[in-house]
Amino acid sequence: MPKQPVASARLPPPSGHFAQATIAEARGRLLFISGMLAKGPDGRLVGIGDVAAQTRQVCENLKAAVEAAGGTLDDICRMDVYVRNMEHFERIHEVRRAYFTGTPPASTMVEVTKLTLPEALIEISAIAVLP
């Protein structure tokens, strides 16, 4: 069973590209993806000062991690997003819509004062259920 969104009329609709909750058959394997920054394959930070470019690179990194484990972005059921500026919310979700085209994962976004690199604007960790 692929992941499916769970929605309740007793909850407000999501304010961005995420599900209120997701349900996934737990017979697969769980993949826990560590926090990903916008580092390219060479280890250098991509898109300094550009949250959309950094979000794209983070999504590419999530994609690479889940594909290395035999899955796809559609298998990601949960994401935790850490941002340096909550005012970037809409730009981040524009990029997420391009990567998560099916049922979006459940997600939490919080603003933080620092990430491990001073120029990093976003970090995302994720949980996927693989077939």
C-alpha positions as CSV (number, residue, x, y, z in Angstrom):
1,M,0.0,0.0,0.0
2,P,1.5,3.4,-1.0
3,K,1.4,6.1,1.6
4,Q,-2.0,7.9,1.8
5,P,-2.9,11.2,3.3
6,V,-5.1,11.3,6.4
7,A,-7.2,14.4,6.8
8,S,-9.8,15.5,9.4
9,A,-12.5,18.0,9.0
10,R,-11.7,18.9,12.6
11,L,-8.3,20.2,11.6
12,P,-7.4,23.3,9.5
13,P,-6.1,22.6,6.0
14,P,-2.3,22.5,5.6
15,S,-0.8,26.0,5.1
16,G,1.9,24.6,2.7
17,H,2.7,21.5,0.7
18,F,2.4,18.8,3.3
19,A,-0.3,16.4,4.6
20,Q,-1.9,16.7,8.1
21,A,-0.8,13.1,8.5
22,T,0.2,10.2,6.3
23,I,-0.4,6.5,6.7
24,A,1.8,3.8,5.3
25,E,1.9,0.1,5.5
26,A,4.5,-0.8,8.0
27,R,5.6,-4.1,6.4
28,G,8.4,-2.4,4.5
29,R,11.7,-1.1,5.8
30,L,12.0,2.2,7.6
31,L,14.7,4.6,6.3
32,F,15.8,7.4,8.6
33,I,17.5,10.1,6.6
34,S,19.8,12.4,8.6
35,G,19.5,16.2,8.3
36,M,20.5,17.2,4.8
37,L,22.0,20.6,4.1
38,A,22.4,22.1,0.6
39,K,25.8,20.5,0.0
40,G,26.6,19.3,-3.5
41,P,28.5,16.1,-4.2
42,D,31.8,18.0,-3.7
43,G,30.8,18.9,-0.1
44,R,30.4,22.6,-0.9
45,L,27.3,24.5,0.1
46,V,25.1,25.4,-3.0
47,G,23.0,28.5,-3.4
48,I,24.5,30.8,-0.8
49,G,21.9,33.4,0.0
50,D,19.2,31.7,-2.2
51,V,16.7,29.6,-0.2
52,A,15.1,28.2,-3.3
53,A,18.4,26.9,-4.7
54,Q,19.3,25.5,-1.3
55,T,15.9,23.8,-1.0
56,R,16.4,22.2,-4.4
57,Q,19.8,20.9,-3.4
58,V,18.4,19.5,-0.1
59,C,15.6,17.8,-2.1
60,E,18.2,16.3,-4.5
61,N,20.1,15.1,-1.5
62,L,17.0,13.5,0.0
63,K,16.3,11.9,-3.4
64,A,19.8,10.5,-3.6
65,A,19.6,9.0,-0.1
66,V,16.2,7.4,-0.6
67,E,17.2,6.1,-4.1
68,A,20.4,4.6,-2.6
69,A,18.1,2.6,-0.3
70,G,15.9,1.4,-3.2
71,G,13.1,3.9,-2.8
72,T,11.7,7.1,-4.3
73,L,10.7,10.5,-2.9
74,D,7.1,9.1,-2.8
75,D,8.2,6.7,0.0
76,I,9.1,9.7,2.3
77,C,6.3,9.9,4.9
78,R,7.7,12.4,7.3
79,M,10.0,15.4,7.1
80,D,11.4,17.8,9.7
81,V,12.4,21.1,8.2
82,Y,14.7,23.6,10.0
83,V,14.9,27.1,8.4
84,R,16.8,30.2,9.3
85,N,13.9,32.5,8.3
86,M,10.3,31.5,8.4
87,E,9.5,34.2,5.9
88,H,10.9,31.8,3.3
89,F,8.0,29.4,3.9
90,E,6.3,30.0,0.5
91,R,9.5,29.8,-1.6
92,I,10.4,26.5,0.2
93,H,7.0,25.0,-0.5
94,E,7.1,26.1,-4.2
95,V,10.3,23.9,-4.5
96,R,8.8,21.1,-2.5
97,R,5.8,20.9,-4.8
98,A,8.1,20.2,-7.7
99,Y,9.7,17.3,-5.9
100,F,6.8,15.8,-3.9
101,T,4.2,15.5,-6.7
102,G,2.1,12.7,-5.2
103,T,0.9,12.5,-1.6
104,P,3.1,15.0,0.3
105,P,4.7,13.8,3.5
106,A,3.6,14.9,6.9
107,S,6.0,17.7,7.9
108,T,7.1,20.1,10.6
109,M,8.9,23.3,9.9
110,V,10.6,25.3,12.6
111,E,12.8,28.4,12.6
112,V,16.2,28.1,14.2
113,T,19.0,30.6,14.9
114,K,21.9,28.5,13.5
115,L,22.6,25.5,11.4
116,T,26.0,23.7,11.2
117,L,27.1,26.0,8.4
118,P,26.6,29.8,8.8
119,E,25.5,30.2,5.2
120,A,23.0,27.3,5.4
121,L,19.3,28.5,5.2
122,I,17.6,25.1,5.4
123,E,18.1,21.5,6.7
124,I,15.7,18.6,6.3
125,S,15.6,15.2,7.9
126,A,13.2,12.5,6.7
127,I,11.6,9.1,7.4
128,A,10.6,6.9,4.5
129,V,8.8,3.5,4.4
130,L,10.4,1.4,1.6
131,P,8.7,-1.6,0.0
